[in-house]
Amino acid sequence: MIRFLIRTAISLVCSALALMVCAWVLPGFGFSWSGFLTAVVVFTVAQAVLGPFIFNVARQYASAILGGIGLVSTFVALLIASLFPGGLKIDGIITWVLATLIVWIITALGTWLLPLIFLKKRVEQRRS
């Protein structure tokens, strides 16, 4: 249960960081601070649900695109999060592409590296 909570917190933090970096770097990307929390939660939940779903669909029907599953699920999660009022505002094709890449890189690295750090500390604490 603790692992699940840690991974959920890490996913939320990584998503929030990725969306803030996009808003800072990309001129066509923005959000209202009042809708930021909603956008982060919607994006994180959509990413968690869509990742395995898109992977299974691609594995059955289009195995050639399995390597791009993270990018596809990130794009769809951004699209869903942008549909909520007061959430994300993404203008232009270039912004969509760059936002997908930036968010995918940050969330992938964060959800891969941060659990190693936190769970390693937890294991070391248990051993002591």
Buried (B, 14 or more C-beta within 10 A) or exposed (E): EEEEEBBEEBBBBBBBBBBBBBBEEBEBBBBEEEBBBBBBBBBBBBBBBBBEEBBEBBEEEEEEBEEBBBBBBBBBBBBBBBEBEBBBBBEEEEBBEBBBBBBBBBBBEBBEEBBEEBBEEBEEEEEE
